[in-house]
Amino acid sequence: MRAFRLRLRTWTRFLTLGLASALVAAGGHAQDQIRVASPDGRNRITVELRDGALFYSLQRDGRAVLLPSRLGFEFREAPPLRDGLRVVDTTRSTVDQTWTQPWGEVAHVRDHHRELRVSVAESAPPARRFAVVFRVFNDGVGFRYEFPEQPGFGEFAITEELTEFALADDARAWWIPSNRPRLDRSEMLYSSSPVSVLDSVQTPLTMETRDGRTLIVIHEANLVDYARMNLRGPRMENRTLGAALAPYADGIKVRGRTPFVTPWRTIQLADRATDLVPSVLGLNLNPPNVLPSTDWITPMKYVGIWWGMHIGTMTLSPGPKHGATTANAKRYIDFASANGIGGVLVEGWNVGWDGDWIRNRNAFSFTQAYPDYDLGEVARYAHEKGVKLIVHNETSGGVENYERQMDSAFALYHSLGLDAVKSGYVTDLTSEGHSHWGQYMVRHYRKVIETAAKYGIMLDVHEPVHATGERRTYPNMMTREGARGQEYNAWGGEGGNPPEHETILFFTRMLAGPMDFTPGIFDILIERGTGRPRRPEEPRVRTTLAKQLALYVVLYSPLQMAADLPENYEHQPAFQFIRDVPVDWDTTRVLEGKIGDYVVVARRERSGESWYVGAITDEEGRSFDVPLSFLSPNRRYVAEIYADGPGAHWLTNPLPVAISRRAVTANSRLRLSLAPGGGQAIRIRPAR
């Protein structure tokens, strides 16, 4: 009987695949469809030929998410690869495995998907072949193109990727633009609008259907040797988004040679906003870790010579207020050591900051320090104090200058026992005129990651290309910026970050990967930098102090900064939460959330039994009744609560923090009261 069932399954699969291929070959009409569903059956991809063109569509619970959407390419000096196609083969497979992250929002990740590979070829010469591979998970879909090595299709130059995302619903989208002339930046405030009125936007693009039943996030995964994908807005008042690749200076989008694979195009799906986090779809679409050991990779909190440059108490270039001096670095190291903080960042230490350092991009040296900074002595002192020194490498987009020095610089850092680098690319176009997000820069970023791994160096990249899950393959790629961070609160003329900003980041930018947002500002009104009371029109942080604490739990980064000046933490009881909070997690659960309004998240520390809760809100005050059922049953805990104090308000009274303790168990509920623009941070530890 068992043998009969096996033969029956084999024949059924054979007949199904054979019938699908035969129908496609016979006519290429819309009804000739090939399908694959997620393991839970809720998400279903349909692939079909329509008059010789290849399309895919997506359903969830039988409801259309994406209508038939075109696939294909246009090339320079070669015909488009989009029409006159036929299906030549289909194969299927299923994967169900669990792997462990060396660090992350969760320790263990389940990779459970069904794969469909559809191989197609042109019916007429040059008869080029390619495959589209779909992997369908319970939390979304990934697909990519694969070009096998073949006669007549060797080197190529892509001018357009024709991939479409034809939204079935005029969903509400949260977005930042990608079409600002000569400005390849992600450091902008988010807007919200229906999909049908979008122009050109960046990914991740988060959308919510009008009935609120489905959340959709379009992004990409495993971006290695390709151009970053943005999304072109709908044309003719429809809801079809299209891939828009960042170009070389000559307009070419991607140069390659077969065999070749593209990044995965990802569509994350969820029933509620709270189900979007933690996002592991992109991680599962990246190759496993290639490093022989990850023991040297250390998530940590850090302080740094950084915020002072933004508020005017220090300078990057030499002079009377130069921040990166040996003496000042040792002061920061002493502070970190005394407070259990793992690292110290020093910016402005190396030659190249004089004058217009953005224009003088080739003046930077990554090995020569200014005379008032002794790199070797500071490294020795940090090691003596048990603190890691984080080296800063600002390139100003001088990629060739950086690559010329990279090996010698990383070798120097390694010889001094330094294993962390923060890099920067404050520019929009490269010196060669290529897009900051194009294939040229993607190749550069990957070269930096690989070279850093060779020398045992962790990376924090600012002005990056967006994260696409490469941290699974190279866990030394720890965190990056790629969104509007804390420094915008320090600058005049920028308006600062409104109270809603972080509640949007959590459901948009943070779905791509960790962000070095740099929380922890206690001098909310930035009075320390001016030496006098702040005037209403001057820059300031637009949160309460308690919300700054909550951001350590809400906005994930394995390298997490306590960004304020050390003197602003002195005699501050609330600083204890920053001392205590981990940066590496075993479990993450989003308890409450609405995009742009509020977030409540609970995380359990890696290799420990304590939980941490972070709650933040926009300009509205809110209250939440939070059950603690995530705690282990039959155990007693102590909740250490850092809440907005009486009368707290982000605009008029941001500083009050009420610190309290109470005994709790898994049966307890906590009432969280958040001031306008406020937050609450809670440590829940086992009772001693």
Long-range contacts (C-beta under 8 A, 24 or more apart in sequence): 13-92, 17-90, 17-92, 20-87, 20-90, 21-87, 21-88, 21-89, 21-90, 24-48, 24-49, 24-86, 24-87, 25-86, 25-87, 28-52, 28-86, 30-68, 34-87, 34-90, 34-116, 34-118, 36-92, 36-114, 36-115, 36-116, 36-134, 36-136, 37-114, 37-136, 38-113, 38-114, 38-136, 38-137, 38-138, 38-141, 39-94, 39-96, 39-112, 39-113, 39-114, 39-137, 39-138, 40-138, 42-138, 43-136, 43-137, 43-138, 43-140, 43-141, 43-269, 44-136, 45-116, 45-134, 45-136, 45-141, 45-143, 47-116, 47-118, 47-132, 47-134, 49-85, 49-86, 49-87, 51-83, 52-83, 52-84, 52-85, 52-86, 52-123, 53-82, 53-83, 53-85, 54-82, 54-85, 54-118, 54-120, 54-132, 56-132, 56-134, 56-143, 57-166, 58-141, 58-267, 60-214, 60-269, 63-168, 63-213, 63-214, 64-168, 65-167, 65-168, 65-169, 65-214, 65-216, 65-267, 65-269, 66-165, 66-166, 66-167, 66-168, 66-267, 67-166, 67-167, 67-168, 68-166, 69-163, 69-164, 69-165, 69-166, 69-240, 70-162, 70-163, 70-164, 71-132, 71-145, 71-162, 71-163, 71-164, 72-162, 72-163, 73-145, 73-158, 73-160, 73-161, 73-162, 74-158, 74-159, 74-160, 74-162, 75-156, 75-157, 75-158, 75-159, 76-157, 76-158, 76-159, 76-252, 77-157, 78-156, 78-157, 79-126, 80-162, 81-122, 81-128, 81-130, 82-162, 84-122, 84-123, 84-124, 85-120, 85-121, 85-122, 85-123, 86-120, 86-121, 86-122, 86-123, 87-118, 87-119, 87-120, 88-119, 88-120, 88-121, 88-129, 89-117, 89-118, 89-119, 90-116, 90-117, 90-118, 90-119, 91-116, 91-117, 91-119, 92-116, 92-117, 99-288, 101-283, 101-472, 101-475, 102-289, 102-294, 102-297, 102-475, 103-297, 103-299, 103-475, 103-478, 103-558, 103-584, 103-606, 104-278, 104-471, 104-558, 104-584, 104-585, 105-277, 105-278, 105-556, 105-585, 105-588, 105-603, 106-278, 106-280, 106-585, 106-586, 106-587, 106-588, 107-585, 107-586, 107-587, 107-606, 109-280, 109-283, 109-284, 111-284, 112-137, 112-138, 113-137, 113-284, 126-152, 126-153, 127-152, 128-152, 128-153, 129-153, 135-264, 135-284, 135-285, 137-281, 137-284, 139-268, 139-269, 139-270, 139-275, 139-279, 139-280, 139-281, 140-217, 140-266, 140-267, 140-268, 140-269, 140-281, 141-266, 141-267, 141-269, 142-221, 142-264, 142-265, 142-266, 142-267, 142-281, 142-282, 142-284, 142-285, 143-264, 143-265, 144-222, 144-261, 144-262, 144-263, 144-264, 144-265, 145-261, 145-262, 146-259, 146-260, 146-261, 146-262, 147-256, 147-258, 147-259, 147-260, 147-261, 148-258, 148-259, 149-258, 149-259, 150-258, 153-258, 154-257, 154-258, 155-255, 155-256, 155-257, 156-255, 156-256, 156-257, 156-258, 156-260, 157-252, 157-254, 157-255, 158-245, 158-252, 158-253, 158-254, 158-255, 158-256, 159-251, 159-252, 159-253, 160-245, 160-253, 161-229, 161-243, 161-245, 161-253, 161-254, 161-262, 162-242, 162-243, 163-242, 163-243, 163-265, 164-240, 164-241, 164-242, 164-243, 165-218, 165-231, 165-240, 165-241, 165-242, 165-267, 166-238, 166-239, 166-240, 166-241, 167-195, 167-207, 167-216, 167-239, 167-240, 167-241, 168-239, 169-195, 169-209, 169-210, 169-211, 169-214, 169-239, 170-194, 170-195, 170-196, 170-210, 170-239, 171-195, 171-207, 171-208, 171-209, 171-210, 171-216, 172-207, 172-208, 172-210, 173-198, 173-201, 173-205, 173-206, 173-207, 174-205, 174-206, 174-207, 174-504, 174-507, 174-508, 174-595, 174-596, 175-201, 175-202, 175-205, 176-201, 176-202, 177-201, 177-202, 178-202, 178-230, 178-231, 178-244, 179-230, 182-428, 182-429, 183-428, 184-246, 184-428, 184-429, 184-435, 184-436, 184-437, 185-428, 185-436, 185-463, 186-466, 186-481, 186-482, 186-483, 186-484, 186-509, 187-481, 187-483, 187-484, 187-485, 187-488, 188-484, 189-484, 189-497, 189-498, 189-501, 190-501, 190-504, 190-505, 190-508, 190-596, 192-596, 195-234, 195-239, 195-241, 196-234, 196-237, 196-238, 196-239, 197-233, 198-231, 198-233, 198-234, 198-241, 199-233, 200-230, 200-231, 200-232, 200-233, 200-244, 201-230, 201-231, 201-233, 202-230, 202-231, 202-466, 203-229, 203-230, 203-231, 203-466, 203-512, 204-466, 204-508, 204-509, 204-511, 204-512, 205-231, 205-241, 205-508, 206-276, 206-507, 206-508, 206-511, 206-595, 208-273, 208-595, 213-271, 214-269, 214-270, 214-271, 215-268, 215-269, 215-270, 215-271, 215-272, 215-273, 215-275, 215-276, 216-267, 216-268, 216-269, 217-266, 217-267, 217-268, 217-269, 217-276, 217-279, 217-511, 218-265, 218-266, 218-267, 219-266, 219-268, 219-282, 219-466, 219-468, 219-511, 219-512, 220-263, 220-264, 220-265, 220-266, 220-282, 220-468, 221-263, 221-264, 221-266, 221-281, 221-282, 221-283, 221-285, 221-286, 221-468, 221-469, 222-263, 222-264, 222-282, 222-285, 222-286, 222-287, 222-468, 222-469, 222-470, 222-473, 223-263, 223-442, 223-465, 223-466, 223-468, 223-470, 224-263, 224-442, 224-446, 224-470, 225-256, 225-439, 225-442, 225-443, 225-446, 226-254, 226-262, 226-263, 226-439, 226-442, 227-253, 227-254, 227-435, 227-437, 227-438, 227-439, 227-442, 228-437, 228-438, 228-442, 228-465, 228-466, 229-263, 229-265, 230-437, 245-438, 246-435, 246-436, 246-437, 246-438, 246-439, 247-434, 247-435, 247-438, 248-434, 248-435, 248-438, 248-439, 248-440, 249-432, 249-433, 249-434, 253-438, 253-439, 254-439, 255-439, 263-468, 268-511, 272-593, 273-507, 273-590, 273-593, 273-594, 273-595, 274-590, 274-591, 274-592, 274-593, 275-590, 276-507, 276-511, 276-590, 277-506, 277-507, 277-510, 277-511, 277-588, 277-590, 277-593, 277-601, 278-588, 279-511, 279-512, 282-467, 282-468, 282-469, 282-512, 282-513, 283-469, 283-471, 283-472, 284-469, 285-469, 286-468, 286-469, 286-470, 286-472, 286-473, 287-472, 287-473, 288-472, 288-473, 289-472, 289-473, 289-474, 289-475, 290-473, 290-474, 291-453, 291-474, 291-475, 291-476, 294-475, 296-419, 296-456, 297-458, 297-475, 297-476, 297-478, 298-342, 298-388, 298-419, 298-458, 299-478, 299-558, 299-559, 299-582, 299-583, 299-584, 300-341, 300-342, 300-343, 300-388, 300-558, 300-559, 300-560, 300-583, 301-341, 301-342, 301-343, 301-559, 301-560, 301-561, 301-562, 301-578, 301-581, 301-583, 302-336, 302-341, 302-342, 302-343, 302-344, 302-345, 302-388, 302-390, 302-559, 302-560, 302-561, 302-562, 303-332, 303-335, 303-336, 303-341, 303-343, 303-344, 303-345, 303-561, 303-562, 303-563, 303-566, 304-332, 304-343, 304-344, 304-345, 304-346, 304-347, 304-390, 304-561, 304-563, 305-329, 305-332, 305-344, 305-345, 305-346, 305-347, 305-348, 306-345, 306-347, 306-518, 306-561, 306-563, 307-490, 307-518, 307-521, 307-563, 307-564, 307-565, 308-529, 308-565, 309-347, 309-348, 310-487, 310-490, 310-491, 311-490, 311-526, 311-528, 311-529, 312-529, 312-530, 313-528, 313-529, 313-565, 314-348, 315-348, 316-347, 316-348, 316-353, 316-357, 317-348, 317-353, 317-354, 317-355, 317-357, 318-353, 318-354, 318-370, 318-371, 318-372, 322-348, 322-370, 322-372, 323-347, 323-348, 324-348, 324-349, 324-370, 324-372, 324-373, 325-372, 325-373, 326-372, 326-373, 326-374, 326-377, 326-378, 329-373, 329-378, 329-381, 329-389, 330-378, 330-381, 331-566, 332-566, 333-378, 333-381, 333-382, 333-385, 333-387, 333-389, 334-385, 335-566, 335-569, 336-385, 336-387, 337-385, 337-386, 337-387, 339-569, 339-575, 339-579, 340-579, 341-387, 341-562, 341-579, 342-387, 342-388, 343-387, 343-388, 343-389, 343-390, 343-420, 343-559, 344-382, 344-387, 344-388, 344-389, 344-390, 345-390, 345-392, 345-422, 345-561, 346-373, 346-378, 346-389, 346-390, 346-391, 346-392, 347-392, 347-394, 347-422, 348-392, 349-373, 349-375, 349-391, 349-392, 350-392, 350-393, 352-394, 353-394, 357-394, 357-396, 358-396, 358-426, 358-427, 359-396, 360-396, 361-395, 361-396, 361-397, 361-398, 361-401, 361-427, 361-431, 362-398, 362-400, 362-401, 362-431, 364-393, 364-394, 364-395, 364-396, 364-398, 364-401, 364-402, 365-405, 366-393, 366-402, 366-405, 366-406, 366-409, 367-405, 367-408, 367-409, 367-412, 375-416, 376-416, 379-416, 379-417, 379-418, 380-416, 383-417, 388-418, 388-419, 388-420, 389-418, 389-420, 390-418, 390-420, 390-421, 390-422, 390-460, 391-418, 391-420, 391-421, 391-422, 392-421, 392-422, 392-423, 392-424, 393-421, 393-422, 393-423, 393-424, 394-423, 394-424, 394-426, 395-423, 395-424, 395-425, 396-424, 396-425, 396-426, 396-427, 397-425, 397-426, 397-427, 397-428, 397-429, 397-430, 397-431, 397-436, 398-431, 399-430, 399-431, 399-440, 399-441, 399-444, 400-431, 402-448, 403-444, 403-447, 406-447, 406-448, 406-451, 407-451, 410-451, 410-452, 410-454, 410-455, 410-457, 411-455, 413-455, 413-457, 414-455, 414-456, 414-457, 418-457, 419-456, 419-457, 419-458, 420-457, 420-458, 420-459, 420-460, 420-559, 421-452, 421-457, 421-458, 421-459, 421-460, 422-459, 422-460, 422-461, 422-462, 422-516, 423-448, 423-459, 423-460, 423-461, 423-462, 424-461, 424-462, 424-463, 425-461, 425-462, 425-463, 425-464, 426-462, 426-463, 427-463, 436-463, 436-465, 437-465, 437-466, 441-465, 446-470, 449-474, 449-476, 449-477, 450-474, 452-476, 458-559, 460-516, 460-559, 462-516, 466-512, 467-512, 467-513, 467-514, 468-512, 468-513, 469-513, 471-513, 471-514, 478-514, 478-557, 478-558, 478-559, 479-513, 479-514, 479-515, 479-516, 479-557, 479-558, 479-559, 480-513, 480-514, 480-515, 480-516, 481-515, 481-516, 482-509, 482-512, 482-515, 483-509, 483-515, 483-517, 485-515, 485-516, 485-517, 485-518, 486-517, 486-518, 486-519, 486-521, 486-541, 486-563, 487-518, 489-521, 489-526, 489-539, 489-540, 489-541, 489-542, 490-526, 490-529, 490-539, 491-539, 492-538, 492-539, 494-539, 496-539, 496-540, 496-541, 496-542, 497-542, 498-542, 498-618, 498-619, 499-542, 499-543, 499-617, 499-618, 499-619, 499-650, 499-676, 499-677, 500-596, 500-597, 500-618, 500-619, 501-542, 502-543, 502-547, 502-551, 502-554, 502-555, 502-599, 502-616, 503-594, 503-595, 503-596, 503-597, 503-598, 503-599, 503-616, 503-617, 503-618, 504-595, 504-596, 505-555, 506-554, 506-555, 506-593, 506-599, 506-601, 507-593, 507-595, 507-599, 508-595, 510-555, 510-556, 514-556, 514-557, 514-558, 514-559, 515-555, 515-556, 515-557, 516-557, 516-559, 516-560, 516-561, 517-551, 517-555, 517-557, 518-561, 518-563, 519-548, 519-551, 519-552, 519-555, 519-560, 519-561, 519-563, 520-548, 520-549, 520-551, 520-552, 520-561, 520-562, 520-563, 520-564, 520-578, 521-548, 521-563, 521-564, 521-568, 522-548, 522-564, 522-568, 522-569, 522-572, 522-574, 522-575, 523-564, 523-565, 523-568, 524-548, 524-654, 524-655, 525-654, 528-565, 528-567, 528-568, 541-654, 542-650, 542-651, 542-677, 543-616, 543-650, 543-654, 543-677, 543-678, 543-679, 544-644, 544-648, 544-649, 544-650, 544-654, 544-655, 544-656, 544-657, 544-675, 544-677, 544-678, 544-679, 545-574, 545-654, 545-655, 545-656, 545-657, 546-574, 546-642, 546-643, 546-644, 546-645, 546-648, 546-657, 546-675, 546-678, 546-679, 546-680, 546-681, 547-616, 547-617, 547-644, 547-650, 547-674, 547-677, 547-678, 547-679, 548-679, 549-574, 549-577, 549-578, 549-614, 549-642, 549-657, 549-679, 549-681, 550-614, 550-615, 550-616, 550-679, 550-680, 550-681, 551-614, 551-616, 551-679, 552-577, 552-578, 552-581, 552-583, 552-612, 552-614, 552-681, 553-581, 553-601, 553-603, 553-612, 553-613, 553-614, 553-681, 554-599, 554-601, 554-614, 554-615, 554-616, 554-679, 556-585, 556-588, 557-583, 558-583, 558-584, 559-583, 573-657, 573-659, 574-642, 574-657, 574-659, 577-640, 577-642, 577-681, 577-683, 580-640, 580-683, 581-612, 581-681, 581-683, 582-606, 582-608, 582-610, 582-612, 587-630, 589-630, 591-624, 591-626, 592-624, 592-626, 597-622, 598-622, 598-624, 598-674, 600-624, 600-626, 600-672, 602-630, 604-630, 609-685, 609-686, 610-683, 610-684, 610-685, 610-686, 611-637, 611-683, 611-684, 612-681, 612-682, 612-683, 612-684, 613-670, 613-672, 613-680, 613-681, 613-682, 613-684, 614-679, 614-680, 614-681, 614-682, 615-672, 615-674, 615-679, 615-680, 615-681, 616-674, 616-678, 616-679, 617-674, 617-675, 617-676, 617-677, 617-678, 617-679, 618-677, 619-650, 619-676, 619-677, 620-676, 621-673, 621-674, 621-675, 621-676, 621-678, 622-674, 623-671, 623-672, 623-673, 623-674, 624-671, 624-672, 624-674, 625-669, 625-670, 625-671, 625-672, 626-669, 626-670, 626-671, 626-672, 627-668, 627-669, 628-664, 628-665, 628-666, 628-667, 628-668, 628-669, 628-670, 628-684, 629-666, 629-667, 630-666, 631-664, 631-665, 631-666, 631-684, 632-666, 633-665, 633-666, 634-666, 635-665, 635-666, 635-686, 635-687, 636-663, 636-664, 636-665, 636-686, 636-687, 637-663, 637-664, 637-665, 637-684, 637-685, 637-686, 637-687, 638-662, 638-663, 638-664, 638-684, 638-685, 638-686, 638-687, 639-663, 639-664, 639-670, 639-682, 639-683, 639-684, 640-682, 640-683, 640-684, 640-685, 641-670, 641-680, 641-681, 641-682, 642-680, 642-681, 642-682, 643-672, 643-673, 643-680, 644-673, 644-674, 644-675, 644-678, 644-679, 644-680, 648-675, 648-678, 649-675, 649-676, 649-677, 649-678, 650-675, 650-676, 650-677, 650-678, 651-676, 651-677, 663-687
